[in-house]
Amino acid sequence: MKKEQTEMPNATKRPVLFVAAVTSIVTFVTLLAGAIFVVVPTAATTPGSPGTAQAGTPIYSETFSNQTATAPIALHNYTGSAGTTGADSETYNATGGYTTASNQCDGWILNSTTSREQSDSGCTTAAWVHLRALADILGQAQGQSATQAASNQALSEYTNGSPVNPGTGYDLESNANAIPAVAGHFYTVSAYFAEENCGSSHAQEDFYLDEDGTPVEVGTNLDPCSDADAKTYTDTIGGTVVDASVSQLISSALKTPDTGAATLGLQLFDAQKSGLGNDAAFDLPQIVDVTPQLDKAFSPTTIAKGGTSTLTYTITNTSELDAKDGWAFLDDLPTDVTATGVNSTTCSTGTIAAAAGSSTVSVTNGDLIQGQASCTVSVQVTSSVIGTYTNSATNFPATGGLNGLNAPGSTTLEVDPTVNLAINKTSNVTTYTAGQKITYTVTVTNAGPETAMKASVSDPLPTSITDATWTCTASSGATCTASGSGSINDSVTIPANGSLVYKVTGTVASGTTGNVVNTATVVPPAGTLDSNCPPSPGVGCSHTVTTPSSTSPTATTTMAPTTTSTTAPKTVQPISVFTGHPASASIPNRTLELAGLGIAAAGLATMVLLIGIRRRRDLPSTRK
């Protein structure tokens, strides 16, 4: 007598949110030349790609390929695939019209070349050819090559016997139900189904997770014929053309208890009573860990002491985009980092607890809705203590730290001192003569508010300056090297409102011509903030003095900063000449002096001559 069962006894029902076809978590075993080739299951989700959904992680996969089905293998005689995730040494059962004893051609493991089962009256020659084609089609749907698909093995669910209505029953039950799971994680059940004769009665699959001995319904009325993502495949066996609708049916997600060591099993149940239609085979039942991935990041990653940064937590769904309700986390912020009380979230639900001054961030009752790829929680933080702070997975307490989320990577916040360095350089001469002494004064200041420790001061002298020596005078707590020779290359400390004054004295080398160009630079130390003077490895700020030769046609001394400076450039302006030169021309000072004397003498002579002429005209005439 056939056992009919319309509802699974002692089962807890869950609402089913959606069914989708997903190929990203496929694991399959193929038989080729008598060898078993195992495709390694997809790795667990990893941090570092916030907002980008990753495939879930199978914790159980059954390929039905541990034994080669040269002849049909009854499900109850099959042992799970060795080396395959979670299914190693697993055994199975079926009930009602879905056992091999029902004469419905159900419960047989086969591939496209398996010889027909003679003991089952439902396995007619025509039915067996169709089942062989369905096994091949299921391999194609999983992305296998033609050769691999020909060896792909599947489980029959063909309901092809008498009575016509075999009733409901389990297609597949795992017996051990001891697959280890992580407390508080989310899990789905999936399987590839191929069904033909979709114009008649359809398979109505209900998926269950056995959670610590209690079956929980996670999918109901899953239909490979009407699934929105179903695809049609065609295969030909011995001249018989078989068309089938194929879909990877996926349940909604089940969250295991928040505490304790959970174990899982699975059951696939066909609620379709009719055998008119309901002609299917299935492969690759899986239990998949679809726990969302948590990432966190500071932005900006560097702030001034007392400044603020936003710590953003991104909760990213797995690629099937199932709803994930009830995740939570507790993050202990690094010492000396606290929340400001400015918080926000894009998640549909979730309560944030991070008040001003709090050293922890707590989020409870979080939710990713159906089809949502990700959402974020943002918490503004601050620190008044200079240092480098790392927030990693270890900041979540071992108990209650992460619930329903995979651990994130690390993010680092730097709290840096703020300085305001400037440099100024002058020369004691406006023009030079080869062989003469020249003295430069370099002044470095820090307007604060923090101390610049190990700032770099450099003044590489040009080759035209020889026999140079220098001294440094520090004030207001600043420190520098007291004296040296040649170019300056000094590591200094300048507190807020402190300053340094360098005096560099050298000789302009004999034979020097053209301009003598000298540049001094200060570079704030790495790990500081300076809006006007880029810290190391930046270029800092500089001041250049250009001194011309005294014999140059245009004697001009220029002192020019290349970045912000406290002193404006100074220029000795040439004298414009109006006689004998264009208005823009300039001549040496001594020539100007001689030219001026000449002009004055000529003017005086002309005046005397005119006065003489005038006086002569005024004398009385002696001519009669």
C-alpha positions as CSV (number, residue, x, y, z in Angstrom):
1,M,0.0,0.0,0.0
2,K,1.3,3.4,-1.0
3,K,1.9,5.9,1.8
4,E,0.3,9.3,1.0
5,Q,1.4,12.3,2.9
6,T,0.1,15.8,2.2
7,E,2.0,17.6,4.9
8,M,5.2,16.9,6.6
9,P,4.6,15.9,10.2
10,N,6.1,18.0,13.0
11,A,7.4,20.5,10.6
12,T,7.8,24.2,11.2
13,K,6.7,26.3,8.2
14,R,8.5,29.4,7.0
15,P,7.2,31.8,4.4
16,V,8.9,31.4,1.0
17,L,10.2,34.7,-0.4
18,F,11.3,33.8,-3.8
19,V,12.7,31.1,-6.1
20,A,15.6,31.9,-8.4
21,A,18.0,30.1,-10.8
22,V,21.6,30.7,-9.7
23,T,24.5,29.0,-11.3
24,S,27.3,30.6,-9.3
25,I,27.4,28.0,-6.6
26,V,27.4,24.9,-8.8
27,T,29.6,22.0,-7.7
28,F,29.5,18.9,-9.8
29,V,31.3,15.7,-10.3
30,T,31.7,14.2,-13.7
31,L,32.6,10.7,-14.8
32,L,35.1,10.7,-17.6
33,A,37.1,7.6,-18.7
34,G,36.2,5.9,-15.5
35,A,37.7,8.6,-13.3
36,I,35.9,11.0,-11.0
37,F,36.6,14.7,-11.4
38,V,35.5,17.0,-8.6
39,V,35.0,20.7,-9.1
40,V,35.9,22.3,-5.7
41,P,33.1,24.2,-4.1
42,T,33.1,28.0,-4.2
43,A,35.1,29.5,-1.4
44,A,33.5,31.3,1.5
45,T,32.6,35.0,1.1
46,T,35.6,37.2,1.8
47,P,35.8,40.9,2.9
48,G,37.1,43.6,0.7
49,S,34.3,44.0,-1.9
50,P,31.6,45.9,-0.1
51,G,28.4,46.1,-2.1
52,T,29.4,43.3,-4.6
53,A,27.4,40.2,-3.9
54,Q,29.3,36.9,-3.7
55,A,28.1,33.4,-4.1
56,G,27.2,31.5,-1.0
57,T,29.3,28.7,0.4
58,P,28.0,25.1,0.0
59,I,28.3,23.1,3.2
60,Y,26.7,20.1,1.6
61,S,26.5,19.0,-2.0
62,E,25.4,15.6,-3.4
63,T,26.3,14.8,-7.0
64,F,24.9,11.2,-7.0
65,S,28.2,10.2,-8.6
66,N,30.1,8.3,-5.9
67,Q,29.2,5.1,-7.6
68,T,29.1,4.7,-11.4
69,A,25.6,3.9,-12.6
70,T,26.4,1.4,-15.3
71,A,23.2,-0.2,-14.0
72,P,20.6,1.8,-12.1
73,I,21.4,2.4,-8.4
74,A,18.5,2.4,-5.9
75,L,18.6,5.5,-3.7
76,H,18.5,3.5,-0.5
77,N,21.6,1.6,-1.6
78,Y,23.7,4.6,-2.5
79,T,26.3,6.2,-0.2
80,G,27.2,9.9,-0.5
81,S,30.0,11.1,-2.7
82,A,33.4,10.7,-1.1
83,G,35.3,14.0,-0.8
84,T,32.3,16.0,-1.7
85,T,31.3,18.8,0.8
86,G,29.1,17.4,3.6
87,A,27.9,14.3,1.6
88,D,30.8,12.0,2.3
89,S,29.3,8.7,3.6
90,E,25.8,10.2,3.8
91,T,22.9,7.8,3.1
92,Y,19.4,8.6,1.9
93,N,15.8,7.5,2.0
94,A,12.5,8.2,0.1
95,T,8.9,7.6,1.0
96,G,5.5,7.0,-0.6
97,G,5.4,6.8,-4.4
98,Y,9.0,8.0,-4.6
99,T,10.6,4.8,-3.5
100,T,12.0,2.3,-6.0
101,A,9.4,-0.2,-4.6
102,S,6.5,1.9,-5.8
103,N,6.9,0.9,-9.5
104,Q,6.7,4.5,-10.6
105,C,10.3,4.6,-11.9
106,D,11.2,6.8,-9.0
107,G,14.3,6.7,-6.8
108,W,16.8,5.5,-9.3
109,I,20.2,7.0,-9.9
110,L,21.3,6.9,-13.6
111,N,23.1,8.7,-16.4
112,S,22.6,8.9,-20.2
113,T,24.1,5.5,-20.8
114,T,22.7,3.5,-17.8
115,S,20.9,0.3,-18.8
116,R,17.1,0.2,-18.1
117,E,15.9,-1.0,-14.7
118,Q,14.0,-4.2,-15.4
119,S,12.5,-4.8,-11.9
120,D,10.5,-1.5,-11.9
121,S,7.4,-1.8,-14.1
122,G,7.2,2.0,-14.3
123,C,10.5,2.1,-16.0
124,T,9.2,1.4,-19.5
125,T,11.6,1.6,-22.5
126,A,10.2,5.0,-23.4
127,A,10.3,6.3,-19.8
128,W,13.9,5.2,-19.4
129,V,15.0,6.9,-22.6
130,H,13.5,10.1,-21.4
131,L,15.1,9.8,-17.9
132,R,18.5,9.2,-19.6
133,A,18.0,12.4,-21.6
134,L,17.0,14.3,-18.4
135,A,20.2,13.3,-16.7
136,D,22.2,14.6,-19.7
137,I,20.2,17.8,-19.7
138,L,20.9,18.4,-16.0
139,G,24.6,18.2,-16.7
140,Q,24.3,20.7,-19.5
141,A,22.3,23.1,-17.2
142,Q,25.2,23.0,-14.7
143,G,27.7,24.1,-17.3
144,Q,29.2,20.8,-18.1
145,S,30.7,19.9,-21.5
146,A,28.9,17.5,-23.8
147,T,31.3,14.7,-22.7
148,Q,30.8,15.5,-19.0
149,A,27.0,15.8,-19.3
150,A,26.9,12.4,-20.9
151,S,28.3,11.0,-17.6
152,N,26.2,13.2,-15.3
153,Q,24.1,11.2,-12.8
154,A,20.7,12.2,-11.5
155,L,17.9,10.9,-9.4
156,S,14.6,9.9,-11.1
157,E,11.2,11.3,-10.1
158,Y,9.1,10.2,-13.0
159,T,5.8,8.9,-11.5
160,N,5.1,6.6,-14.4
161,G,3.3,3.7,-12.9
162,S,0.0,2.4,-11.7
163,P,-2.0,3.9,-10.0
164,V,-1.8,7.1,-12.0
165,N,-1.9,9.1,-8.8
166,P,0.9,7.9,-6.6
167,G,0.4,10.5,-3.9
168,T,2.9,12.7,-2.1
169,G,6.1,11.8,-0.5
170,Y,9.8,12.5,0.1
171,D,12.0,12.4,-3.1
172,L,15.0,12.6,-0.8
173,E,15.8,12.5,2.9
174,S,19.2,12.6,4.4
175,N,19.5,10.0,7.2
176,A,22.4,11.3,9.4
177,N,21.3,14.9,9.5
178,A,24.6,15.8,11.1
179,I,26.0,18.4,8.7
180,P,27.8,21.0,11.0
181,A,26.5,24.6,10.7
182,V,27.5,27.9,12.3
183,A,25.3,29.3,15.0
184,G,23.4,32.4,13.7
185,H,24.3,31.9,10.0
186,F,21.8,31.8,7.1
187,Y,21.3,28.7,5.0
188,T,19.3,27.8,1.9
189,V,18.4,24.5,0.2
190,S,18.8,24.2,-3.6
191,A,18.6,21.6,-6.3
192,Y,18.6,21.4,-10.1
193,F,15.3,20.0,-11.5
194,A,14.5,19.0,-15.1
195,E,10.9,18.4,-16.0
196,E,9.1,17.5,-19.2
197,N,5.4,17.4,-20.1
198,C,4.9,20.8,-18.5
199,G,1.5,21.0,-20.1
200,S,0.2,18.5,-17.6
201,S,0.6,18.3,-13.8
202,H,3.8,19.9,-12.4
203,A,6.1,18.8,-9.7
204,Q,5.4,20.8,-6.5
205,E,8.6,20.7,-4.5
206,D,8.8,21.6,-0.8
207,F,12.3,22.0,0.7
208,Y,13.1,21.4,4.4
209,L,16.1,21.9,6.5
210,D,16.4,19.5,9.4
211,E,17.6,21.8,12.2
212,D,18.9,19.9,15.2
213,G,16.3,17.2,14.5
214,T,13.4,19.5,13.7
215,P,12.4,19.9,10.1
216,V,11.8,23.5,9.1
217,E,10.1,24.2,5.8
218,V,12.1,26.8,3.8
219,G,10.6,26.4,0.3
220,T,7.1,25.5,-0.8
221,N,5.5,24.8,-4.2
222,L,8.8,25.2,-6.1
223,D,8.0,24.4,-9.7
224,P,10.7,23.8,-12.4
225,C,8.1,24.3,-15.2
226,S,6.8,27.7,-14.0
227,D,9.8,29.1,-12.3
228,A,10.6,32.6,-13.7
229,D,14.2,31.6,-14.4
230,A,13.5,28.2,-16.0
231,K,15.2,27.5,-19.3
232,T,14.4,24.9,-22.0
233,Y,16.9,22.3,-23.0
234,T,16.7,19.7,-25.7
235,D,18.5,16.3,-25.9
236,T,18.3,13.4,-28.2
237,I,18.8,9.8,-27.0
238,G,18.5,6.9,-29.6
239,G,16.6,9.2,-32.0
240,T,14.2,10.3,-29.3
241,V,14.0,14.1,-28.8
242,V,13.4,15.2,-25.3
243,D,12.5,18.8,-24.3
244,A,12.7,19.8,-20.7
245,S,12.3,22.9,-18.5
246,V,15.3,23.2,-16.1
247,S,15.7,25.4,-13.1
248,Q,17.9,25.5,-10.0
249,L,15.2,25.8,-7.4
250,I,16.3,27.7,-4.3
251,S,14.5,28.1,-1.0
252,S,14.3,31.1,1.3
253,A,17.0,31.5,3.9
254,L,16.9,29.9,7.4
255,K,18.8,31.5,10.2
256,T,20.1,28.9,12.7
257,P,19.9,29.7,16.5
258,D,22.2,32.4,17.7
259,T,23.9,30.1,20.1
260,G,24.9,26.5,20.3
261,A,26.3,24.0,17.7
262,A,23.7,23.5,15.0
263,T,23.5,20.5,12.8
264,L,21.6,20.2,9.6
265,G,20.0,17.7,7.2
266,L,17.6,18.2,4.3
267,Q,14.4,16.8,2.8
268,L,12.9,17.3,-0.6
269,F,9.2,16.6,-0.7
270,D,6.9,16.4,-3.7
271,A,3.4,17.6,-2.8
272,Q,2.0,16.8,-6.3
273,K,-0.4,13.8,-6.0
274,S,-1.0,13.3,-9.7
275,G,1.2,11.1,-11.9
276,L,-0.2,12.8,-15.1
277,G,2.9,14.8,-15.8
278,N,5.1,15.3,-12.8
279,D,7.8,13.8,-14.9
280,A,11.2,14.9,-13.5
281,A,14.7,14.1,-12.5
282,F,16.9,16.2,-10.2
283,D,20.6,16.6,-9.3
284,L,23.0,18.5,-7.0
285,P,20.9,19.1,-3.9
286,Q,22.8,21.5,-1.7
287,I,22.8,23.2,1.6
288,V,24.4,26.6,1.1
289,D,25.7,29.1,3.7
290,V,24.3,32.4,2.4
291,T,25.3,34.6,5.3
292,P,25.9,38.2,4.4
293,Q,29.4,39.7,4.3
294,L,30.3,42.6,6.6
295,D,32.8,45.2,5.6
296,K,33.9,48.4,7.5
297,A,35.9,51.4,6.5
298,F,36.9,54.8,7.9
299,S,36.5,57.8,5.6
300,P,38.6,59.8,5.5
301,T,41.3,57.5,6.8
302,T,43.4,60.5,8.1
303,I,42.1,63.2,10.3
304,A,43.5,66.0,12.4
305,K,43.4,65.7,16.2
306,G,39.8,66.3,17.3
307,G,38.5,65.9,13.7
308,T,35.9,63.4,12.5
309,S,35.7,60.4,10.3
310,T,32.8,58.3,9.2
311,L,33.0,54.5,10.0
312,T,30.8,52.8,7.4
313,Y,29.6,49.2,7.8
314,T,28.5,47.6,4.6
315,I,26.3,44.5,4.8
316,T,26.4,42.7,1.4
317,N,24.0,40.0,0.5
318,T,25.0,36.7,-1.3
319,S,24.3,36.4,-5.0
320,E,20.9,34.7,-4.7
321,L,19.7,37.9,-3.0
322,D,17.4,36.2,-0.5
323,A,16.0,38.2,2.4
324,K,18.2,38.1,5.5
325,D,16.4,39.2,8.6
326,G,17.7,39.4,12.2
327,W,21.4,40.0,11.8
328,A,23.3,42.1,14.3
329,F,26.7,43.2,15.4
330,L,28.6,44.8,18.3
331,D,31.9,46.6,17.5
332,D,34.2,47.7,20.2
333,L,35.9,50.9,18.8
334,P,39.7,51.2,19.3
335,T,40.8,52.8,22.5
336,D,40.6,56.6,22.3
337,V,38.2,56.5,19.4
338,T,34.6,57.4,20.2
339,A,31.3,58.0,18.5
340,T,30.0,61.6,18.0
341,G,26.3,60.5,18.0
342,V,25.8,61.2,14.3
343,N,24.5,57.9,12.8
344,S,22.6,56.8,9.8
345,T,21.6,53.7,7.9
346,T,20.2,52.6,4.5
347,C,19.0,49.3,5.8
348,S,15.2,48.8,5.9
349,T,15.4,48.0,9.6
350,G,18.0,48.0,12.2
351,T,18.6,49.9,15.5
352,I,21.9,51.7,15.9
353,A,23.2,52.4,19.4
354,A,26.3,54.7,19.2
355,A,25.7,57.8,21.4
356,A,28.1,60.7,21.6
357,G,31.1,59.6,23.6
358,S,30.3,55.9,23.2
359,S,33.2,53.5,22.7
360,T,31.0,50.8,21.1
361,V,28.7,50.6,18.0
362,S,25.7,48.2,18.3
363,V,23.3,47.4,15.6
364,T,20.3,45.0,16.2
365,N,17.4,43.6,14.2
366,G,19.1,44.3,10.9
367,D,17.4,43.3,7.6
368,L,18.2,42.8,4.0
369,I,15.0,42.7,2.0
370,Q,14.3,40.3,-0.9
371,G,16.4,41.3,-3.9
372,Q,18.6,43.8,-2.0
373,A,22.3,43.6,-2.7
374,S,23.6,45.6,0.2
375,C,22.9,48.3,2.8
376,T,25.1,50.4,5.0
377,V,25.3,51.7,8.6
378,S,27.3,54.9,9.1
379,V,28.7,56.1,12.5
380,Q,30.7,59.3,12.8
381,V,33.7,59.0,15.1
382,T,36.5,61.2,16.5
383,S,39.7,61.1,18.6
384,S,41.7,63.7,20.5
385,V,44.7,61.5,20.8
386,I,47.3,61.4,18.1
387,G,48.0,57.9,16.9
388,T,47.1,55.1,14.4
389,Y,44.0,53.0,15.2
390,T,43.0,49.7,13.6
391,N,39.5,48.3,13.7
392,S,39.4,44.7,12.7
393,A,37.4,41.4,13.2
394,T,39.0,41.1,16.6
395,N,37.0,44.2,17.7
396,F,33.9,42.1,17.8
397,P,33.5,40.3,21.1
398,A,33.6,36.5,20.9
399,T,30.1,36.3,22.3
400,G,27.5,38.6,20.7
401,G,29.9,40.3,18.4
402,L,28.7,39.0,15.1
403,N,25.3,37.5,14.5
404,G,24.3,36.4,11.0
405,L,27.3,38.1,9.4
406,N,30.7,37.0,8.1
407,A,33.6,38.8,9.7
408,P,35.1,41.9,8.0
409,G,38.7,42.7,7.3
410,S,40.6,45.6,8.9
411,T,40.4,49.4,8.5
412,T,42.8,52.0,9.9
413,L,42.3,55.6,11.1
414,E,45.3,57.9,11.5
415,V,44.9,60.9,13.9
416,D,47.7,63.3,13.0
417,P,49.0,66.5,14.5
418,T,48.4,69.7,12.5
419,V,51.3,72.1,11.8
420,N,51.7,75.2,9.7
421,L,55.3,75.5,8.5
422,A,56.7,78.4,6.4
423,I,60.1,79.3,5.1
424,N,61.7,82.6,4.1
425,K,65.1,83.3,2.5
426,T,67.0,86.5,2.0
427,S,70.4,87.6,0.7
428,N,72.6,90.4,2.2
429,V,73.5,91.7,-1.3
430,T,71.3,92.7,-4.3
431,T,74.1,91.9,-6.8
432,Y,77.3,90.0,-6.5
433,T,80.9,90.4,-7.7
434,A,82.9,87.2,-8.2
435,G,85.2,86.6,-5.2
436,Q,83.1,88.5,-2.7
437,K,81.4,87.1,0.4
438,I,77.6,86.5,0.4
439,T,75.3,85.7,3.3
440,Y,71.9,84.1,3.2
441,T,69.4,84.1,6.0
442,V,66.9,81.2,6.1
443,T,63.9,81.6,8.6
444,V,61.6,78.6,9.3
445,T,58.5,79.1,11.4
446,N,55.6,76.9,12.7
447,A,52.2,78.6,13.3
448,G,51.0,75.4,15.0
449,P,48.8,74.3,16.6
450,E,51.0,71.1,17.1
451,T,54.7,70.5,17.2
452,A,56.4,69.5,13.9
453,M,58.8,66.7,15.0
454,K,61.6,65.6,12.6
455,A,60.8,68.2,9.9
456,S,63.4,68.4,7.2
457,V,65.2,71.7,6.3
458,S,67.5,71.7,3.3
459,D,69.5,74.3,1.4
460,P,71.6,72.7,-1.3
461,L,74.1,75.5,-2.3
462,P,74.9,76.0,-5.9
463,T,78.5,75.2,-7.1
464,S,79.1,78.9,-7.5
465,I,79.1,79.3,-3.6
466,T,82.3,78.0,-2.1
467,D,83.7,77.7,1.4
468,A,80.3,77.9,3.0
469,T,79.6,77.6,6.7
470,W,76.3,78.0,8.5
471,T,74.8,78.4,12.0
472,C,71.3,77.8,13.3
473,T,69.6,79.8,16.1
474,A,66.4,78.2,17.6
475,S,63.7,79.9,19.7
476,S,60.6,79.0,21.7
477,G,61.7,75.4,22.2
478,A,62.7,74.6,18.7
479,T,65.8,72.4,18.0
480,C,68.2,72.2,15.1
481,T,71.9,71.5,14.4
482,A,73.9,74.4,15.8
483,S,76.4,74.7,12.9
484,G,77.8,73.1,9.9
485,S,79.6,73.6,6.6
486,G,78.5,73.3,3.0
487,S,74.8,72.7,2.2
488,I,72.1,72.4,4.9
489,N,70.4,69.1,5.4
490,D,68.9,69.2,8.9
491,S,66.3,67.3,10.9
492,V,64.5,69.7,13.2
493,T,61.7,70.0,15.7
494,I,59.6,73.2,15.8
495,P,56.8,73.6,18.4
496,A,53.9,75.8,17.8
497,N,55.0,79.5,17.5
498,G,58.7,78.3,17.4
499,S,61.2,79.3,14.8
500,L,64.7,78.6,13.4
501,V,67.1,81.1,11.8
502,Y,70.0,79.8,9.7
503,K,72.9,82.1,8.6
504,V,74.8,80.7,5.6
505,T,78.0,82.5,4.6
506,G,80.1,81.6,1.6
507,T,82.2,83.1,-1.2
508,V,81.1,83.6,-4.8
509,A,83.6,81.6,-6.8
510,S,86.0,83.3,-9.2
511,G,84.8,83.3,-12.7
512,T,81.1,83.1,-11.8
513,T,78.8,84.8,-14.3
514,G,75.0,85.0,-14.7
515,N,72.5,84.6,-11.9
516,V,73.3,82.7,-8.6
517,V,70.2,80.8,-7.7
518,N,69.7,79.3,-4.2
519,T,66.6,77.5,-2.9
520,A,65.8,76.5,0.7
521,T,63.1,74.0,1.5
522,V,61.2,72.8,4.6
523,V,59.2,69.5,4.5
524,P,56.8,68.7,7.4
525,P,57.3,65.2,8.7
526,A,55.2,62.3,7.5
527,G,52.1,61.8,9.7
528,T,51.3,65.5,10.0
529,L,48.8,67.7,8.4
530,D,49.8,71.0,6.8
531,S,47.4,72.6,4.3
532,N,50.1,75.0,2.9
533,C,53.2,72.9,3.0
534,P,52.8,69.2,1.8
535,P,54.3,66.8,4.4
536,S,56.7,64.0,3.5
537,P,56.6,62.3,1.0
538,G,55.3,65.6,-0.4
539,V,57.6,68.4,-1.6
540,G,57.1,70.7,1.3
541,C,57.5,74.5,0.7
542,S,60.5,76.4,-0.6
543,H,61.9,79.9,-1.1
544,T,64.3,80.9,-3.8
545,V,66.7,83.8,-4.0
546,T,68.2,84.8,-7.4
547,T,71.2,87.2,-7.3
548,P,72.6,88.7,-10.5
549,S,76.1,89.8,-11.2
550,S,76.9,93.4,-10.6
551,T,78.2,93.5,-14.2
552,S,75.0,92.1,-15.7
553,P,73.2,94.5,-18.1
554,T,70.1,94.0,-15.9
555,A,71.1,93.8,-12.2
556,T,68.1,92.3,-10.5
557,T,67.9,90.3,-7.3
558,T,64.8,88.2,-6.9
559,M,63.6,86.3,-3.8
560,A,60.7,84.1,-4.7
561,P,58.8,81.4,-2.7
562,T,57.6,78.4,-4.6
563,T,54.7,77.8,-2.1
564,T,53.2,80.0,0.6
565,S,55.8,82.2,2.3
566,T,55.7,84.9,4.9
567,T,57.9,87.3,3.0
568,A,57.2,88.9,-0.4
569,P,59.9,88.9,-3.1
570,K,62.2,91.9,-3.2
571,T,63.4,93.4,-6.5
572,V,65.9,96.2,-7.3
573,Q,64.3,98.0,-10.2
574,P,66.4,99.0,-13.2
575,I,66.6,102.6,-14.2
576,S,64.7,103.6,-17.3
577,V,66.7,105.6,-19.8
578,F,65.1,108.0,-22.2
579,T,68.1,109.2,-24.2
580,G,69.7,106.9,-26.7
581,H,67.8,103.7,-25.4
582,P,64.2,102.4,-25.6
583,A,62.1,103.1,-22.6
584,S,62.4,99.6,-21.4
585,A,66.2,99.5,-21.7
586,S,68.6,99.5,-18.7
587,I,72.3,100.3,-18.5
588,P,74.8,99.9,-15.7
589,N,74.7,102.5,-12.9
590,R,78.2,104.0,-13.7
591,T,77.3,104.5,-17.3
592,L,74.1,106.2,-16.1
593,E,76.1,108.5,-14.0
594,L,78.4,109.5,-16.9
595,A,75.5,110.0,-19.2
596,G,73.8,112.1,-16.6
597,L,76.9,114.3,-16.2
598,G,77.1,114.7,-20.0
599,I,73.5,115.7,-20.3
600,A,73.9,118.2,-17.4
601,A,77.1,119.7,-18.9
602,A,75.5,120.0,-22.3
603,G,72.5,121.7,-20.8
604,L,74.6,124.2,-18.8
605,A,76.6,125.2,-21.9
606,T,73.5,125.7,-23.9
607,M,72.1,127.9,-21.1
608,V,75.2,130.0,-20.9
609,L,75.2,130.5,-24.7
610,L,71.6,131.6,-24.7
611,I,72.1,134.0,-21.8
612,G,75.1,135.5,-23.7
613,I,73.1,136.0,-26.8
614,R,70.3,137.6,-24.9
615,R,72.6,140.0,-23.1
616,R,74.4,141.0,-26.3
617,R,71.0,141.9,-27.8
618,D,70.3,144.2,-24.9
619,L,73.6,146.2,-25.2
620,P,73.3,149.7,-27.0
621,S,74.5,149.7,-30.5
622,T,77.8,151.6,-31.4
623,R,77.1,151.6,-35.1
624,K,76.3,155.0,-36.5
